[in-house]
Amino acid sequence: MCEGIAGTEPRGDDVLALMCEEWNHASYQQLERLLTLMHQRWPWMRQAVRARFERYSEHRIAWCAKCGAHPSAKEGSIHLHPPGRSVTLTAKVVRVLPQDDDPARIGDALDWLERHWKGEVDLPEAIMAYTAAVALREVA
């Protein structure tokens, strides 16, 4: 999850790439611990979490606010809606879930994580901002 957040340290004229400081945050470390435990005890639940949150892909589509998705080649073109209204198709990034995504298993896995979580979920702002940007993308 922290792969999208850069951590760097200047070293003279060079820059040393590091794990971001959010990686050492207590909530993130607890999540990693619980995911490891889930993998050991209930691999089917861990697989469901991995399919939904780690293995999805993204692609661009052309989007019309009135009728939805169109092929990406139509991006920027004028799209007509009766009676005589025209709309420019805009680019939109959508998430594409893998074929083995199972909403029922995701629900079970998230319930398990919630039951075993200790204390409040207190994620750093950088992780919240990154995940919010990804979550806003619709699922195709």
C-alpha positions as CSV (number, residue, x, y, z in Angstrom):
1,M,0.0,0.0,0.0
2,C,2.9,2.4,0.7
3,E,4.4,1.9,-2.7
4,G,2.8,5.1,-4.0
5,I,4.4,7.2,-1.3
6,A,8.0,8.2,-1.8
7,G,10.5,8.4,1.0
8,T,13.8,10.0,0.2
9,E,16.8,11.4,2.0
10,P,19.2,13.9,0.5
11,R,22.9,12.9,0.5
12,G,24.9,15.7,-1.0
13,D,24.2,15.8,-4.7
14,D,22.6,12.3,-4.6
15,V,19.2,11.2,-3.2
16,L,18.8,7.9,-1.4
17,A,15.5,6.2,-1.9
18,L,14.0,4.9,1.4
19,M,10.8,3.4,2.7
20,C,8.5,6.3,3.5
21,E,8.1,7.2,7.1
22,E,4.4,6.1,6.9
23,W,5.7,2.5,6.6
24,N,6.8,2.6,10.2
25,H,3.5,4.0,11.5
26,A,1.9,1.8,14.1
27,S,-1.4,1.3,12.3
28,Y,0.4,0.3,9.0
29,Q,2.6,-2.1,10.9
30,Q,-0.5,-3.6,12.6
31,L,-2.2,-4.0,9.2
32,E,0.9,-5.8,7.8
33,R,1.0,-8.1,10.9
34,L,-2.7,-9.0,10.5
35,L,-2.4,-9.6,6.8
36,T,0.5,-12.0,7.4
37,L,-1.5,-13.8,10.1
38,M,-4.5,-13.9,7.7
39,H,-2.3,-15.4,5.1
40,Q,-1.1,-18.2,7.5
41,R,-4.5,-19.1,8.9
42,W,-7.0,-18.2,6.2
43,P,-5.3,-17.9,2.9
44,W,-8.6,-17.7,1.0
45,M,-9.4,-14.5,2.8
46,R,-5.9,-13.0,2.2
47,Q,-6.3,-14.0,-1.5
48,A,-9.6,-12.0,-1.6
49,V,-8.0,-8.9,-0.1
50,R,-5.0,-9.2,-2.5
51,A,-7.4,-9.6,-5.5
52,R,-9.5,-6.5,-4.6
53,F,-6.9,-4.1,-3.3
54,E,-3.5,-5.2,-4.7
55,R,-4.0,-6.9,-8.0
56,Y,-6.5,-4.7,-9.8
57,S,-5.4,-2.8,-12.9
58,E,-6.5,0.5,-14.3
59,H,-7.2,1.7,-17.8
60,R,-8.4,4.9,-19.5
61,I,-11.8,5.2,-21.1
62,A,-13.7,8.0,-22.8
63,W,-16.5,9.1,-20.5
64,C,-19.9,10.8,-21.1
65,A,-21.7,12.1,-18.1
66,K,-25.1,11.1,-19.5
67,C,-24.5,7.6,-20.9
68,G,-21.2,6.4,-19.4
69,A,-18.2,4.6,-20.9
70,H,-17.0,4.6,-24.5
71,P,-13.9,3.2,-26.1
72,S,-10.8,5.3,-25.2
73,A,-10.2,6.0,-28.9
74,K,-13.2,8.3,-28.8
75,E,-11.7,10.5,-26.0
76,G,-12.0,14.2,-26.9
77,S,-14.6,13.7,-29.6
78,I,-18.0,15.3,-29.6
79,H,-20.8,12.9,-28.6
80,L,-24.4,13.8,-29.5
81,H,-27.5,13.4,-27.3
82,P,-31.0,14.1,-28.6
83,P,-32.4,16.7,-28.9
84,G,-29.3,18.3,-30.4
85,R,-27.1,18.4,-27.3
86,S,-23.5,17.7,-27.7
87,V,-21.0,16.5,-25.0
88,T,-17.3,16.2,-25.3
89,L,-16.1,12.8,-24.1
90,T,-13.5,13.2,-21.4
91,A,-10.8,10.8,-20.2
92,K,-11.5,8.8,-17.1
93,V,-9.3,6.2,-15.3
94,V,-11.3,3.2,-14.1
95,R,-10.3,0.2,-12.0
96,V,-10.6,-3.3,-13.5
97,L,-10.8,-6.0,-10.9
98,P,-9.4,-9.5,-11.5
99,Q,-11.8,-12.3,-12.4
100,D,-11.3,-14.0,-9.0
101,D,-12.6,-11.0,-7.1
102,D,-15.3,-12.2,-4.7
103,P,-17.4,-9.6,-2.8
104,A,-18.6,-12.2,-0.2
105,R,-15.0,-13.1,0.7
106,I,-14.0,-9.5,0.9
107,G,-16.7,-8.9,3.4
108,D,-15.5,-11.8,5.5
109,A,-11.9,-10.6,5.3
110,L,-12.7,-7.0,6.3
111,D,-14.9,-8.2,9.2
112,W,-12.0,-10.4,10.4
113,L,-9.6,-7.5,10.2
114,E,-12.0,-5.3,12.1
115,R,-12.5,-7.9,14.9
116,H,-8.7,-8.4,15.3
117,W,-7.7,-4.7,15.1
118,K,-6.3,-3.3,18.4
119,G,-7.2,0.3,19.1
120,E,-8.1,3.0,16.8
121,V,-7.2,3.1,13.1
122,D,-4.9,6.1,12.9
123,L,-3.5,6.3,9.4
124,P,-1.1,9.1,8.4
125,E,-2.4,11.8,6.1
126,A,-0.1,10.7,3.2
127,I,-1.7,7.2,3.2
128,M,-5.2,8.6,3.5
129,A,-4.6,11.0,0.5
130,Y,-3.1,8.2,-1.6
131,T,-5.9,5.7,-0.9
132,A,-8.6,8.4,-1.4
133,A,-7.3,9.1,-4.9
134,V,-7.3,5.5,-5.8
135,A,-10.8,4.8,-4.2
136,L,-12.4,7.6,-6.2
137,R,-11.8,5.7,-9.4
138,E,-14.8,3.7,-10.4
139,V,-14.8,0.0,-11.0
140,A,-15.4,-0.9,-14.6
